Amino acid sequence: MTEYPDKISSEEQLEELISRPTGEAVAMFSRIDGDMIFLGIGGKIGLSLAAMAKRACDKAGIKKRIIGVSLFRSPGQREKIELAGIETISGDLLDTEFIKSLPIVKNVFFMAGMKFGSEENLFLTWAMNSYLPALVVEHFKGSRIVAFSTGCVYPLVPVESGGSLETDKPVPAGEYAQSCLGRERMFEYGSIKNKTKVSLIRLNYAVELRYGVLVDIALKVKNRQPVDLAMGYFNVIWQGDANDVVLRSLEHCASPANVLNITGPEILSVRKVAGEFAKLFKVDVKFTGNEASTALLSNSGRAYDLFGRPKVPIAQVIKWIAGWIMEDGKLLGKPTHFEVRNGKY
């Protein structure tokens, strides 16, 4: 059984943990052919995902060209990625000439997209989430593509249902979720047209210590702000577990595109999770509203059959987050807005 630390005390320790490859990932990279490119590596997940791939290749004793593409707007971001052994290319993915200039490699991870502030920039939301995928799937038509999507393409479902399945019809609420379904449709179109092998990852939600649904709840409790119960239930998965499954999805790319729900096995209660944080922070917790009978939930049973269940229990993540916040660990300041029920982010 894997041993995990009682607490995480630094970003370096955190980043090592969420980019630590499993034996299964190492074995896969020893089998799979070709170099790889990570489009949108500058986002929250990008560095840890690409770093896990690099570490897996190193452990497998193989050399692959690993490329990260982004505008690299944050100071020092590009240098940090390069220190992890990843080659970088800077440019605007919405520039068609830039897309055409990118090297054709066998394995593509697509992470570019827009969520935060999408309601204020709907034209850009659609461009990033639907137009860009059409450009990418055409340029890399001979590659394997693993593309991030979201569980937000599903409707709210009864809590007792156990969550939406990949076979359920998407019913996206709001333009953000609609544009994400547009992203999927573009990859599906390319997959059918050119027989491009694609995996679509409906992620819902990845968490670590600097951002995510658990951090959002923890901060409300710590700051003695009321916790909204409108979206009373949710799923999450530890970022390291999500990275492992996303990388290993390369071997499950298919034409037509293969859809995979990626999340944790538990349906978590906002009320109970807030109560756990209240105990750890030694404060009282206040709530507003009441739990609805429906929530945005996904069932990842199919992924567990393929990859096994997540290795890091959410109870452990809650303890790590509480300790991190109590010691003023760095936060990204990007709330998930998971409590939104009308799709307006």
Secondary structure as GFF3:
##gff-version 3
##sequence-region A 1 345
A	DSSP	alpha_helix	11	18	.	.	.	ID=ss1
A	DSSP	alpha_helix	23	31	.	.	.	ID=ss2
A	DSSP	beta_strand	36	39	.	.	.	ID=ss3
A	DSSP	alpha_helix	46	60	.	.	.	ID=ss4
A	DSSP	beta_strand	66	70	.	.	.	ID=ss5
A	DSSP	alpha_helix	77	83	.	.	.	ID=ss6
A	DSSP	beta_strand	87	90	.	.	.	ID=ss7
A	DSSP	alpha_helix	96	101	.	.	.	ID=ss8
A	DSSP	beta_strand	107	110	.	.	.	ID=ss9
A	DSSP	alpha_helix	122	126	.	.	.	ID=ss10
A	DSSP	pi_helix	127	131	.	.	.	ID=ss11
A	DSSP	alpha_helix	132	139	.	.	.	ID=ss12
A	DSSP	beta_strand	144	150	.	.	.	ID=ss13
A	DSSP	three_ten_helix	151	153	.	.	.	ID=ss14
A	DSSP	beta_strand	157	158	.	.	.	ID=ss15
A	DSSP	three_ten_helix	159	161	.	.	.	ID=ss16
A	DSSP	alpha_helix	174	194	.	.	.	ID=ss17
A	DSSP	beta_strand	197	203	.	.	.	ID=ss18
A	DSSP	beta_strand	206	207	.	.	.	ID=ss19
A	DSSP	alpha_helix	213	222	.	.	.	ID=ss20
A	DSSP	beta_strand	227	228	.	.	.	ID=ss21
A	DSSP	beta_strand	233	234	.	.	.	ID=ss22
A	DSSP	beta_strand	237	238	.	.	.	ID=ss23
A	DSSP	alpha_helix	239	248	.	.	.	ID=ss24
A	DSSP	three_ten_helix	249	252	.	.	.	ID=ss25
A	DSSP	beta_strand	258	262	.	.	.	ID=ss26
A	DSSP	beta_strand	268	269	.	.	.	ID=ss27
A	DSSP	alpha_helix	270	281	.	.	.	ID=ss28
A	DSSP	beta_strand	287	288	.	.	.	ID=ss29
A	DSSP	beta_strand	294	295	.	.	.	ID=ss30
A	DSSP	alpha_helix	301	307	.	.	.	ID=ss31
A	DSSP	alpha_helix	314	326	.	.	.	ID=ss32
###
